[in-house]
Amino acid sequence: MNLSFFDQFSSPHLLGIPLILLSLLFPALLFPSPGNRWINNRLSTIQLWLLHLITKQLMIPLNKNGHKWALMLTSLMTMLLTINLLGLLPYTFTPTTQLSMNMALAFPLWLATLLTGLRNKPSASLAHLLPEGTPTPLIPALILIETTSLLIRPLALGVRLTANLTAGHLLIQLISTASIALMPILPTVSILTMAILLLLTILEVAVAMIQAYVFVLLLSLYLQENI
């Protein structure tokens, strides 16, 4: 059976049942549950420190009203970060390479920030569609451009996350395949290719972390405009 490079992005199935839900829920089992003690162990301490650091970074651009979103944004950041990093392990599936899943996360959250602004400050939210001091002949064109820019935000969020992770996985797949194919023919070149693969893997770890942070940070910036 011939497999293409893109088959690694297809959702795994067992007896015809898609296992993407299991791929999403399994990372949560890796986090230690809190106990009654102040400090349970080193792993829990590191986890709490990271959660505090993430929450602090995400809440810096927001005022006090935006702090109500802290639990949602921090949970989303933790989920994306864990899934992206676990997806770099061999023989694993990365749900965030699916555009449908990323759009299902991006669109409702973007719409929630937009509706929050229209409910609390409708005049200020609509004022973003027309910059101050715009010449009268340019008003219709600028309103159309700003409206398009506003509506394309969730698409940009989902496509950015999908494209970056898909490109990284494809590069790792291609270089690893080339390294194995060159091993019996040109061992020296194969070893150099493995070194490149190692560097690329380190880069992809950074990309997985950065893309999760950028996804949630952009949502917090969209929220900042509407509160």
TORLUM-792292 format. One record per residue (C-alpha): residue number from 1; x, y, z. Coordinates in nm, 2 decimals. Layout:
<atoms>
- num	X	Y	Z
- NUM	X	Y	Z
...
</atoms>
This chain:
<atoms>
- num	X	Y	Z
- 1	0.00	0.00	0.00
- 2	0.15	0.33	-0.11
- 3	0.12	0.62	0.13
- 4	0.18	0.99	0.05
- 5	0.34	1.24	0.28
- 6	0.00	1.40	0.35
- 7	-0.14	1.08	0.50
- 8	0.02	1.16	0.83
- 9	-0.23	1.45	0.86
- 10	-0.53	1.23	0.82
- 11	-0.73	1.16	1.14
- 12	-0.66	0.81	1.28
- 13	-0.95	0.57	1.28
- 14	-1.02	0.25	1.48
- 15	-1.30	0.03	1.35
- 16	-1.42	0.32	1.15
- 17	-1.44	0.55	1.45
- 18	-1.22	0.87	1.43
- 19	-0.98	0.90	1.73
- 20	-0.93	1.27	1.71
- 21	-1.13	1.32	2.03
- 22	-0.89	1.08	2.21
- 23	-0.60	1.28	2.07
- 24	-0.74	1.59	2.22
- 25	-0.83	1.45	2.56
- 26	-0.52	1.24	2.62
- 27	-0.28	1.53	2.69
- 28	-0.49	1.64	2.98
- 29	-0.40	1.31	3.16
- 30	-0.04	1.41	3.16
- 31	-0.09	1.70	3.39
- 32	-0.09	1.63	3.77
- 33	-0.41	1.70	3.95
- 34	-0.39	1.95	4.24
- 35	-0.40	1.81	4.59
- 36	-0.46	1.95	4.94
- 37	-0.10	2.04	5.00
- 38	0.05	2.38	4.92
- 39	0.33	2.21	4.72
- 40	0.27	1.86	4.60
- 41	0.59	1.79	4.41
- 42	0.84	1.95	4.17
- 43	0.62	1.88	3.86
- 44	0.32	2.05	4.01
- 45	0.53	2.34	4.12
- 46	0.67	2.39	3.76
- 47	0.32	2.35	3.62
- 48	0.18	2.62	3.85
- 49	0.48	2.85	3.77
- 50	0.43	2.81	3.40
- 51	0.05	2.87	3.42
- 52	0.12	3.19	3.63
- 53	0.37	3.31	3.37
- 54	0.14	3.24	3.08
- 55	-0.15	3.41	3.25
- 56	0.06	3.71	3.33
- 57	0.19	3.75	2.98
- 58	-0.16	3.72	2.83
- 59	-0.33	3.96	3.07
- 60	-0.07	4.24	3.04
- 61	-0.25	4.41	2.74
- 62	-0.59	4.38	2.90
- 63	-0.76	4.60	3.16
- 64	-0.94	4.47	3.46
- 65	-1.26	4.38	3.26
- 66	-1.06	4.15	3.03
- 67	-0.92	3.95	3.33
- 68	-1.25	3.75	3.32
- 69	-1.11	3.58	3.01
- 70	-0.80	3.46	3.20
- 71	-0.92	3.11	3.26
- 72	-1.03	3.05	2.90
- 73	-0.72	3.20	2.74
- 74	-0.48	3.02	2.97
- 75	-0.66	2.69	2.92
- 76	-0.65	2.73	2.54
- 77	-0.29	2.82	2.55
- 78	-0.20	2.51	2.76
- 79	-0.41	2.28	2.54
- 80	-0.25	2.41	2.21
- 81	0.10	2.40	2.36
- 82	0.06	2.05	2.48
- 83	-0.09	1.91	2.16
- 84	0.17	2.09	1.94
- 85	0.46	1.95	2.14
- 86	0.32	1.60	2.17
- 87	0.26	1.60	1.79
- 88	0.63	1.61	1.73
- 89	0.68	1.26	1.89
- 90	0.71	0.97	1.64
- 91	0.40	0.78	1.54
- 92	0.17	1.05	1.69
- 93	-0.11	1.26	1.54
- 94	-0.13	1.64	1.57
- 95	-0.49	1.76	1.58
- 96	-0.38	2.12	1.53
- 97	-0.27	2.03	1.17
- 98	-0.64	2.01	1.09
- 99	-0.78	2.34	0.95
- 100	-1.13	2.24	1.06
- 101	-1.03	2.21	1.42
- 102	-0.83	2.54	1.42
- 103	-1.12	2.72	1.26
- 104	-1.36	2.57	1.52
- 105	-1.14	2.73	1.79
- 106	-1.07	3.06	1.61
- 107	-1.41	3.16	1.48
- 108	-1.62	3.13	1.81
- 109	-1.36	3.30	2.02
- 110	-1.31	3.58	1.76
- 111	-1.69	3.62	1.74
- 112	-1.71	3.64	2.12
- 113	-1.46	3.92	2.13
- 114	-1.65	4.11	1.86
- 115	-1.99	4.07	2.02
- 116	-1.84	4.17	2.36
- 117	-1.73	4.50	2.20
- 118	-2.06	4.56	2.02
- 119	-2.25	4.50	2.35
- 120	-2.03	4.71	2.58
- 121	-1.90	4.98	2.35
- 122	-2.08	4.97	2.01
- 123	-1.96	5.32	1.91
- 124	-1.59	5.25	1.98
- 125	-1.60	4.91	1.82
- 126	-1.76	5.05	1.50
- 127	-1.51	5.34	1.51
- 128	-1.23	5.10	1.42
- 129	-1.38	5.06	1.08
- 130	-1.30	5.42	0.99
- 131	-0.97	5.58	1.10
- 132	-1.00	5.94	1.23
- 133	-0.92	6.21	0.97
- 134	-1.00	6.01	0.67
- 135	-1.07	6.22	0.35
- 136	-1.44	6.20	0.25
- 137	-1.38	6.04	-0.09
- 138	-1.19	5.75	0.07
- 139	-1.46	5.67	0.34
- 140	-1.65	5.40	0.15
- 141	-1.33	5.22	0.03
- 142	-1.17	5.23	0.38
- 143	-1.49	5.10	0.55
- 144	-1.50	4.81	0.30
- 145	-1.12	4.74	0.35
- 146	-1.15	4.75	0.73
- 147	-1.46	4.53	0.73
- 148	-1.28	4.27	0.52
- 149	-0.98	4.29	0.75
- 150	-1.21	4.24	1.05
- 151	-1.39	3.94	0.90
- 152	-1.07	3.77	0.78
- 153	-0.92	3.76	1.12
- 154	-1.05	3.41	1.23
- 155	-0.94	3.27	0.89
- 156	-0.59	3.41	0.94
- 157	-0.58	3.26	1.29
- 158	-0.67	2.91	1.18
- 159	-0.46	2.91	0.86
- 160	-0.15	3.05	1.04
- 161	-0.15	2.77	1.29
- 162	-0.23	2.50	1.04
- 163	0.02	2.61	0.78
- 164	0.31	2.65	1.02
- 165	0.26	2.31	1.18
- 166	0.19	2.13	0.85
- 167	0.50	2.27	0.69
- 168	0.72	2.17	0.98
- 169	0.59	1.81	0.98
- 170	0.63	1.78	0.61
- 171	0.99	1.90	0.63
- 172	1.07	1.65	0.90
- 173	0.91	1.38	0.70
- 174	1.10	1.46	0.39
- 175	1.44	1.49	0.55
- 176	1.40	1.18	0.76
- 177	1.30	0.98	0.45
- 178	1.60	1.12	0.26
- 179	1.83	1.03	0.55
- 180	1.71	0.67	0.56
- 181	1.73	0.63	0.18
- 182	2.09	0.77	0.17
- 183	2.21	0.55	0.46
- 184	2.32	0.24	0.24
- 185	2.44	0.46	-0.05
- 186	2.61	0.76	0.10
- 187	2.66	0.72	0.48
- 188	2.84	1.05	0.52
- 189	2.57	1.25	0.35
- 190	2.31	1.06	0.55
- 191	2.48	1.16	0.88
- 192	2.49	1.52	0.77
- 193	2.12	1.50	0.69
- 194	2.05	1.36	1.03
- 195	2.23	1.66	1.18
- 196	2.01	1.89	0.98
- 197	1.70	1.68	1.10
- 198	1.81	1.73	1.46
- 199	1.84	2.11	1.41
- 200	1.50	2.12	1.23
- 201	1.34	1.92	1.52
- 202	1.47	2.18	1.77
- 203	1.33	2.46	1.55
- 204	1.00	2.28	1.53
- 205	0.98	2.26	1.90
- 206	1.02	2.64	1.91
- 207	0.76	2.68	1.63
- 208	0.51	2.47	1.82
- 209	0.55	2.68	2.13
- 210	0.55	3.01	1.94
- 211	0.24	2.93	1.73
- 212	0.04	2.84	2.04
- 213	0.14	3.16	2.21
- 214	0.07	3.37	1.90
- 215	-0.28	3.22	1.85
- 216	-0.38	3.31	2.20
- 217	-0.20	3.64	2.21
- 218	-0.38	3.76	1.90
- 219	-0.71	3.67	2.06
- 220	-0.62	3.87	2.37
- 221	-0.53	4.17	2.14
- 222	-0.86	4.14	1.96
- 223	-1.03	4.13	2.30
- 224	-0.83	4.44	2.40
- 225	-0.99	4.64	2.11
- 226	-1.34	4.55	2.23
- 227	-1.33	4.62	2.61
</atoms>
